[in-house]
Amino acid sequence: MRRILVKASWLDNYPPGVPATAQIDAYCSVSELLEHAFQRYAQRDACVCMDSRLRYRDIDNLSQALGAWLQSLGLHKGSRVAIMMPNVPQYLVCLAAVLRAGFVVVNVNPLYTARELQHQLKDSGAEAAIVLENFATVLEEVIEQTEVKHVVLTAIGDLLGFWRGALITFAVRHVRRMVPEFSLPMGDGRSVSRLTEVLNQGSRLSLRRVDVAPSDVAFLQYTGGTTGVSKGAVLLHRNVVANIMQCEAWFKPMLSKVGVEQLTVVCALPLYHIFALTICALMGAHFGAVNLLIPNPRDIPGFVRTLAKHRVNMFPAVNTLFNALANDSDFARLDFSGLVVSNGGGMAVQQATAEKWRRITGCPVVEGYGLSETSPVATSNRLDIVDFTGTIGLPVPSTEISIRDDAGLPVAVGQPGEICIRGPQVMAGYWNRADETAKVMTEDGFFKSGDVGIMDTKGYVRIVDRKKDMILVSGFNVYPNEIEQVVSQHPGVLECAAIGVPDEKSGEAVKLFVVKNDATLGEEDVVRYCRDNFTAYKRPKYVEFRDELPKSNVGKILRRELRSS
């Protein structure tokens, strides 16, 4: 990272105890950081899920066995391994195993459609995939169009203890009928194994030590793109380690006041998302915290019953989740005496939600900002705030924020411009897409976020608009070009356009405008097509038919006119 040559305005407003720079090279790799945590906190609980617990020692042993088995497949250093599951203990084991074996983690949303999954597996070149069996039928549809040769299937209860796990797996398979029949294609060197069998076999093998350098790739974290093509942000080991240490520098002064031996972190955000990956899984391990894993946070009553059993200290969430809980009467009756930090990210935190959350819990929502491309944390409000600020806070240690105009020049303080970020957490680029990387990186090393913001004289940044036409649904990026490209392939659609509209529950929702090519095309036809081709948060909530769409003089559809119509 380039050094900050002048004392930036935001440093004067740092909380007591937070340094200007973080110890970004504390570990050579993410795997080294995890192994240090396994040794230091061996006897502590690492996670709790459905009332079952795994200690750090358990994850250490299990990940060694899985890592050794993966190495026995003949995969070379840097091979990509996809992990496709919700928040269950298996994720933490798989994460550690893949990294310790010298491979690259490709995080996959388990709710992807076949089209979305095929693109990510094919683009990443993943050679192995570890999948919760509930979602294997989608993999079955596309595996022959990918490089995946080795599949490991896990059942929901595999690591929840013998009797409890067996009961939960039985209930999911046979009572709820959530696991349809599937048959993954064999042949062509392809293998399908069960996680329980793999762990048993791996326990008789030795994990081979791999020399992993800070410059080696740790994650391909896929994000949407303005071209409509999902791109893999290449996060090096040094990028992710740096962001964990930056977060430690920012959080530690406040968390040291908790006065508990071990922090309890609510992990309701999906671990395949960069926010929970860094804050819950990795920073949690570095702190020796216990992660309270919530496989289905949409089940608010069940979520609240789980929270009632624990005294939680950290609560990372997006606005929609804060809002849903704050409007639940049973949630308001819980004990929040241990809650010290409520981290808001992924989407804008609404003032009404933040104020209600604070009235109920006594803990303010601290909003931050980041992207997959920045591992993710770039800015954060002070953890000692009391009132809602409406800003995304100050640049975290070892990070520079520059607000720039379209020519790439810094604007005056208080003037809007694109938020540009420079720091050790910024990705190496997009996987196999040098052209897309060049579009977002400046010559002096800043990443162009695509968001328009204003920095005040104290260094606080406020987002005022999005330069990209990205739609933010419950903290997930939805890119209009992707929606339009797929919907336009429907034979009954002549042309279409997608925009974001305000939504009380999800912050924004997708609205689709369609010009018919077939007069018989109806709204249900479009809805059904989108259901087959998009994961839930990308599906248009509203469909409106138009005779024509507004266009510029060169024929470009003008989304801004659709927004104002």
C-alpha positions in Angstrom: 0.0 0.0 0.0 1.1 3.5 -0.7 1.7 5.6 2.4 -0.7 8.4 3.4 1.7 11.3 2.8 -0.4 13.9 4.6 -2.4 13.7 7.7 -6.0 13.2 6.4 -8.8 15.1 8.0 -10.6 12.0 9.1 -7.7 10.9 11.4 -8.4 13.8 13.8 -11.9 12.3 14.3 -10.8 8.7 15.1 -12.0 7.3 18.4 -9.5 7.1 21.2 -7.3 4.0 20.8 -7.8 3.6 17.1 -4.5 3.9 15.2 -4.0 5.6 11.8 -2.6 2.4 10.3 -3.3 -1.2 11.0 -0.9 -4.1 11.4 -1.8 -5.4 7.9 1.0 -7.9 7.6 0.3 -9.7 10.9 -0.2 -13.0 9.1 1.1 -14.3 5.7 -2.2 -15.9 4.9 -5.8 -16.3 6.0 -5.0 -20.0 6.7 -2.2 -18.9 9.0 -4.7 -16.6 10.8 -7.2 -19.5 11.2 -4.6 -22.0 12.4 -3.4 -19.5 15.0 -7.0 -19.1 16.2 -7.4 -23.0 16.3 -4.4 -23.3 18.6 -5.1 -20.3 20.8 -8.8 -20.9 21.3 -8.8 -24.7 21.0 -11.2 -25.3 23.9 -13.6 -22.5 23.1 -16.9 -22.9 21.2 -16.4 -21.7 17.6 -20.1 -21.9 16.6 -23.5 -22.8 17.9 -26.2 -24.0 15.4 -29.5 -25.5 16.3 -28.3 -26.0 19.9 -25.2 -28.0 18.8 -21.7 -26.7 19.3 -18.3 -27.1 17.6 -15.1 -26.0 19.3 -12.2 -24.4 17.6 -10.3 -27.7 18.1 -13.1 -29.6 16.3 -12.9 -27.3 13.3 -9.2 -27.7 13.3 -9.4 -31.5 13.2 -12.2 -31.7 10.7 -10.7 -29.1 8.4 -7.4 -31.0 8.4 -9.2 -34.2 7.4 -11.2 -32.5 4.7 -8.2 -30.6 3.4 -6.1 -33.8 3.3 -8.8 -35.6 1.3 -9.1 -32.7 -1.1 -5.3 -32.8 -1.7 -5.6 -36.5 -2.3 -7.7 -35.8 -5.4 -4.6 -34.4 -7.1 -5.8 -30.8 -7.2 -2.9 -28.4 -7.6 -2.2 -25.3 -5.5 -4.6 -22.5 -6.5 -7.3 -24.9 -7.7 -10.8 -23.4 -7.2 -13.2 -25.1 -4.9 -16.9 -24.0 -4.7 -18.7 -23.9 -1.4 -22.5 -23.8 -1.8 -24.4 -23.9 1.5 -26.3 -21.6 4.0 -25.0 -20.9 7.6 -24.3 -24.3 8.9 -21.2 -25.6 10.8 -20.0 -27.4 7.6 -19.3 -24.0 6.0 -16.7 -23.1 8.6 -15.0 -26.5 8.2 -15.0 -26.3 4.4 -13.7 -22.7 4.4 -10.7 -23.6 6.6 -10.1 -26.9 4.7 -10.0 -25.3 1.3 -7.6 -22.5 2.4 -5.4 -24.8 4.5 -5.0 -27.2 1.5 -3.7 -24.3 -0.6 -6.8 -23.9 -2.8 -9.1 -21.0 -3.6 -12.6 -20.6 -2.1 -15.4 -19.8 -4.6 -18.4 -18.7 -2.5 -21.7 -19.7 -4.2 -25.2 -18.6 -3.3 -27.1 -21.8 -2.7 -30.3 -20.2 -4.1 -28.8 -19.6 -7.5 -30.7 -20.8 -10.5 -29.1 -23.2 -13.0 -28.1 -20.3 -15.3 -26.5 -18.3 -12.5 -24.7 -21.3 -11.1 -23.4 -22.5 -14.4 -21.9 -19.1 -15.2 -20.1 -18.9 -11.8 -18.7 -22.4 -11.9 -17.6 -22.1 -15.5 -16.1 -18.7 -15.1 -14.2 -19.6 -12.0 -13.0 -22.9 -13.4 -13.9 -24.7 -10.1 -12.8 -28.3 -10.1 -14.6 -29.3 -6.9 -17.8 -28.3 -5.2 -19.0 -28.9 -1.6 -22.8 -28.6 -1.6 -25.6 -29.0 0.9 -27.7 -31.8 -0.6 -30.9 -29.6 -0.6 -29.4 -27.7 -3.5 -27.7 -30.5 -5.5 -30.4 -30.7 -8.1 -29.4 -27.3 -9.5 -25.8 -28.5 -9.7 -27.1 -31.7 -11.5 -28.5 -29.5 -14.2 -25.3 -27.8 -15.1 -22.3 -29.9 -14.0 -21.6 -31.3 -17.4 -21.1 -27.7 -18.7 -18.5 -27.0 -16.0 -15.0 -28.2 -15.0 -16.3 -29.6 -11.7 -15.1 -33.2 -11.4 -15.5 -33.8 -7.7 -18.6 -33.2 -5.7 -19.0 -33.5 -1.9 -22.6 -33.6 -0.6 -23.5 -32.8 3.0 -26.7 -33.2 4.8 -28.1 -30.5 7.1 -27.4 -32.4 10.3 -24.0 -33.8 9.5 -22.1 -31.9 12.1 -24.9 -31.3 14.6 -24.2 -34.4 16.8 -25.1 -38.0 16.0 -28.7 -38.2 17.4 -29.7 -34.5 16.9 -28.1 -34.4 13.5 -29.8 -37.6 12.3 -33.2 -36.4 13.6 -32.8 -33.0 11.8 -31.7 -34.6 8.6 -34.6 -37.0 8.7 -37.0 -34.2 9.3 -35.7 -32.2 6.4 -35.5 -35.1 4.0 -38.8 -36.9 4.8 -41.1 -34.7 6.9 -40.5 -31.4 5.1 -39.5 -33.1 1.9 -36.9 -30.4 1.2 -34.4 -32.8 -0.5 -35.7 -33.9 -3.9 -34.3 -37.0 -5.6 -31.2 -36.3 -7.7 -28.6 -38.2 -9.6 -25.4 -36.3 -10.4 -23.9 -37.5 -13.8 -20.9 -39.7 -13.4 -18.2 -40.7 -15.8 -15.5 -38.5 -17.4 -13.5 -38.8 -14.1 -16.3 -37.3 -12.0 -16.8 -38.4 -8.4 -19.6 -37.9 -5.9 -18.9 -38.4 -2.2 -20.6 -37.8 1.2 -19.0 -35.4 3.6 -19.2 -37.9 6.5 -17.3 -40.5 4.4 -14.8 -37.9 3.2 -14.0 -36.8 6.8 -13.6 -40.5 7.8 -11.2 -41.1 4.9 -9.3 -37.8 5.5 -8.8 -38.5 9.1 -6.4 -41.3 8.0 -4.5 -38.9 5.8 -2.0 -36.1 6.6 -2.7 -32.6 5.5 0.3 -31.5 3.4 1.8 -28.2 4.4 1.5 -25.7 1.4 3.6 -22.6 1.1 0.9 -19.9 0.8 2.2 -16.4 0.1 0.4 -13.1 0.8 0.2 -12.6 -3.0 -1.7 -15.9 -3.5 -5.4 -15.9 -4.3 -7.7 -16.7 -1.3 -11.2 -16.0 -2.7 -13.0 -15.4 -5.9 -15.9 -13.4 -4.5 -18.4 -12.9 -7.3 -20.2 -9.6 -7.7 -22.5 -8.2 -10.4 -21.2 -5.9 -13.1 -22.5 -3.0 -15.1 -22.1 -5.2 -18.2 -24.6 -7.6 -16.6 -21.9 -10.3 -16.3 -21.1 -11.5 -12.8 -17.4 -11.1 -12.2 -15.1 -12.7 -9.6 -13.3 -10.2 -7.4 -9.8 -11.7 -6.9 -9.1 -11.3 -3.1 -5.5 -12.2 -2.2 -4.6 -13.5 1.2 -3.0 -10.2 2.0 -6.2 -8.3 1.1 -8.4 -10.3 3.4 -5.8 -10.4 6.3 -5.4 -6.7 6.0 -9.1 -6.1 6.3 -9.4 -8.3 9.3 -6.6 -6.4 11.0 -8.2 -3.0 9.9 -11.4 -4.2 11.5 -9.6 -5.3 14.6 -8.0 -1.8 15.0 -11.4 -0.2 14.6 -13.4 -2.6 16.8 -11.0 -3.6 19.6 -11.1 -0.4 21.8 -14.9 -0.7 22.0 -15.1 -4.5 22.3 -12.5 -4.5 25.1 -15.1 -2.8 27.2 -17.5 -5.7 27.0 -15.8 -7.5 29.9 -16.7 -11.0 28.8 -14.2 -13.8 28.2 -15.7 -14.7 24.8 -17.7 -12.6 22.4 -21.0 -14.0 21.0 -21.6 -12.8 17.4 -24.9 -13.2 15.6 -24.2 -14.7 12.2 -27.5 -14.3 10.4 -26.1 -12.8 7.2 -25.1 -15.5 4.7 -21.5 -16.6 5.1 -21.1 -16.7 1.3 -21.6 -12.9 1.3 -18.4 -10.9 1.9 -19.9 -9.0 4.9 -20.5 -12.1 7.0 -17.5 -13.9 5.7 -15.1 -11.2 7.0 -16.9 -9.9 10.0 -18.4 -13.1 11.4 -16.3 -16.0 10.2 -12.8 -14.5 9.9 -12.7 -11.6 12.3 -14.8 -13.8 14.7 -12.1 -16.5 14.5 -9.3 -13.9 15.1 -11.1 -12.7 18.2 -11.9 -16.2 19.4 -15.6 -15.4 19.3 -18.5 -17.9 19.1 -20.7 -17.5 16.0 -24.4 -18.0 16.5 -25.2 -19.5 13.1 -28.7 -18.8 11.8 -29.4 -21.0 8.7 -32.8 -19.3 8.0 -33.0 -15.7 9.3 -36.3 -15.2 7.3 -38.0 -17.3 10.0 -38.3 -14.4 12.4 -40.1 -16.3 15.2 -37.5 -19.1 15.1 -34.7 -16.6 15.0 -36.1 -14.8 18.0 -36.4 -18.1 19.9 -32.8 -18.8 19.2 -31.7 -15.3 20.3 -33.5 -15.8 23.6 -31.1 -18.5 24.5 -28.0 -16.4 24.2 -26.4 -13.2 25.5 -25.2 -11.7 22.3 -22.5 -9.0 22.0 -22.2 -8.2 18.2 -25.0 -8.1 15.7 -24.1 -7.5 12.1 -27.1 -7.1 9.8 -28.7 -5.2 6.9 -31.5 -2.7 7.3 -34.2 -5.2 6.3 -33.2 -7.6 9.0 -32.9 -4.9 11.7 -36.4 -3.7 10.6 -38.0 -7.1 10.7 -36.7 -7.9 14.2 -37.5 -4.4 15.5 -41.1 -4.9 14.5 -41.4 -8.3 16.2 -43.1 -8.0 19.6 -41.2 -11.0 21.0 -37.9 -9.6 20.0 -38.5 -6.5 22.1 -38.8 -8.7 25.2 -35.3 -10.1 24.9 -32.3 -9.2 27.1 -29.9 -6.9 25.3 -27.7 -6.1 28.2 -24.7 -7.7 26.5 -25.2 -6.1 23.1 -22.3 -3.6 22.4 -22.1 -3.3 18.6 -24.8 -3.5 15.9 -23.1 -3.3 12.6 -25.2 -2.0 9.6 -23.9 -2.6 6.1 -24.8 -4.1 2.7 -27.4 -1.4 2.1 -28.4 2.0 3.5 -29.6 2.0 7.1 -32.8 3.9 7.3 -33.2 6.4 10.1 -36.6 5.1 11.3 -35.2 1.6 11.6 -32.0 2.7 13.4 -34.0 4.8 15.9 -36.5 1.9 16.6 -33.6 -0.6 17.0 -31.9 1.7 19.5 -35.1 2.3 21.5 -35.6 -1.5 21.8 -32.0 -2.7 22.3 -30.3 0.4 23.7 -27.6 -0.1 21.1 -27.2 2.2 18.2 -26.7 0.9 14.6 -23.2 1.7 13.4 -23.3 2.0 9.7 -20.3 1.2 7.5 -19.5 0.8 3.9 -17.7 -1.6 1.7 -17.8 -3.8 -1.4 -16.7 -7.3 -2.4 -13.8 -5.6 -4.2 -12.6 -4.1 -0.9 -12.8 -7.3 1.2 -15.2 -5.5 2.2 -14.8 -2.8 4.9 -13.7 0.6 3.7 -15.4 3.0 6.1 -17.3 2.9 9.3 -18.9 5.2 11.8 -17.4 5.4 15.2 -18.6 2.6 17.5 -19.2 5.1 20.3 -21.9 7.0 18.4 -25.2 7.5 20.1 -27.4 9.1 17.4 -28.0 8.1 13.8 -25.6 10.0 11.5 -26.9 9.2 8.0 -23.3 8.8 6.9 -21.1 5.7 6.1 -18.5 7.1 8.5 -14.8 7.6 8.3 -12.1 5.6 6.3 -10.9 2.7 8.5 -7.1 2.6 9.4 -4.7 2.3 6.4 -7.4 3.4 4.0 -7.7 6.5 1.9 -11.0 7.8 0.4 -10.8 10.3 -2.5 -13.9 11.9 -4.0 -13.3 12.4 -7.7 -15.0 13.9 -10.7 -15.6 12.2 -14.1 -12.1 13.2 -15.2 -10.6 11.4 -12.2 -9.6 14.6 -10.3 -10.4 15.2 -6.6 -13.4 17.5 -6.0 -13.6 20.2 -3.3 -14.7 19.2 0.2 -18.5 19.1 0.3 -18.9 18.5 -3.4 -20.2 15.3 -4.9 -18.1 12.9 -6.8 -17.3 9.2 -7.2 -16.1 7.5 -4.0 -12.6 6.1 -4.8 -10.8 3.8 -2.3 -7.1 3.0 -1.9 -5.8 0.5 0.7 -4.4 -2.9 1.3 -7.9 -4.5 1.2 -8.5 -3.5 -2.4 -8.8 -6.6 -4.7 -6.1 -7.5 -7.2 -8.6 -7.3 -10.0 -11.4 -9.2 -11.7 -10.8 -12.9 -12.5 -9.7 -13.2 -16.1 -11.2 -9.8 -17.0 -8.3 -7.3 -17.4 -10.6 -5.0 -19.4 -13.1 -4.8 -16.5 -10.3 -4.3 -14.0 -8.9 -1.4 -16.0 -12.3 0.3 -15.9 -12.4 0.5 -12.1 -8.8 1.1 -11.1 -7.0 4.4 -11.4 -3.4 4.9 -12.3 -2.6 5.9 -8.7 -4.2 2.8 -7.3 -7.7 3.8 -6.3 -10.7 1.6 -6.8 -13.6 3.4 -8.4 -16.7 2.3 -6.4 -19.4 3.6 -8.8 -21.1 5.3 -5.8 -21.4 9.1 -5.6 -20.7 10.6 -2.3 -19.7 13.7 -0.4 -17.0 14.1 2.2 -17.3 16.8 4.9 -14.5 18.7 6.6 -14.3 16.0 9.3 -13.8 13.2 6.8 -17.3 11.7 7.1 -18.7 10.4 3.9 -22.3 10.4 2.8 -23.6 8.5 -0.2 -25.9 10.7 -2.3 -26.4 8.6 -5.4 -25.2 5.6 -7.3 -23.2 6.2 -10.5 -24.1 2.7 -11.6 -27.7 1.7 -12.1 -27.3 -1.0 -9.5 -30.4 -1.9 -7.5 -29.8 -2.8 -3.9 -32.3 -5.5 -2.7 -31.9 -6.4 1.0 -28.2 -5.7 0.8 -27.6 -7.7 -2.4 -26.6 -6.1 -5.7 -28.9 -6.5 -8.6 -27.7 -5.1 -12.0 -30.3 -4.0 -14.5 -28.3 -5.2 -17.5 -28.3 -8.8 -16.2 -32.1 -8.7 -15.8 -32.6 -7.1 -19.2 -30.3 -9.4 -21.0 -32.0 -12.5 -19.7 -35.6 -11.3 -20.0 -35.0 -10.0 -23.5 -34.3 -13.6 -24.6 -37.9 -14.5 -24.0 -39.5 -14.8 -27.4 -42.5 -12.8 -26.3 -40.4 -9.8 -25.3 -39.4 -7.1 -27.8 -37.4 -5.0 -25.3 -37.3 -4.3 -21.6 -35.7 -2.2 -18.9 -35.2 -2.7 -15.2 -35.0 -0.1 -12.5 -35.1 0.0 -8.7 -38.1 1.4 -6.8 -38.4 2.0 -3.1 -39.6 -0.9 -1.1 -40.5 -0.9 2.6 -39.2 -4.4 3.3 -36.2 -4.7 1.1 -35.0 -1.1 0.7 -35.4 -1.4 -3.1 -37.3 -3.8 -5.4 -36.9 -4.5 -9.1 -39.4 -3.1 -11.5 -39.4 -4.4 -15.0 -40.8 -2.5 -18.0 -41.6 -4.7 -21.0 -42.6 -4.0 -24.6 -44.3 -7.0 -26.1 -43.3 -8.9 -29.2 -46.3 -11.3 -28.7 -49.6 -9.7 -27.9 -50.6 -12.7 -25.8 -47.7 -12.3 -23.4 -49.0 -11.7 -19.9 -47.6 -10.7 -16.5 -47.7 -14.3 -15.2 -45.6 -15.4 -18.2 -42.9 -12.9 -17.4 -43.0 -13.7 -13.6 -42.7 -17.5 -14.3 -39.8 -16.9 -16.7 -38.0 -14.8 -14.1 -38.7 -17.4 -11.4 -36.9 -20.0 -13.6 -33.9 -17.8 -14.3 -33.2 -15.6 -11.3 -32.6 -16.2 -7.6 -35.3 -14.7 -5.4 -33.8 -11.3 -4.7 -33.2 -10.6 -8.4 -36.8 -11.3 -9.5 -38.9 -8.3 -10.5 -41.5 -7.5 -8.0 -43.4 -5.3 -10.4 -44.0 -5.8 -14.2 -45.4 -3.0 -16.3 -46.1 -3.3 -20.0 -45.4 -0.3 -22.3 -45.9 0.4 -26.0 -42.4 1.8 -26.1 -39.5 2.8 -23.9 -37.9 6.2 -23.7 -34.6 6.3 -25.6 -31.7 8.7 -26.3 -30.9 9.9 -29.8 -28.5 7.0 -30.2 -31.2 4.5 -29.1 -30.1 3.9 -25.5 -33.0 3.2 -23.1 -33.2 6.0 -20.6 -33.8 4.4 -17.2 -33.8 7.8 -15.5 -37.0 8.7 -17.4 -38.6 5.5 -16.3 -37.7 6.3 -12.7 -39.4 9.7 -13.0 -42.5 8.5 -14.8 
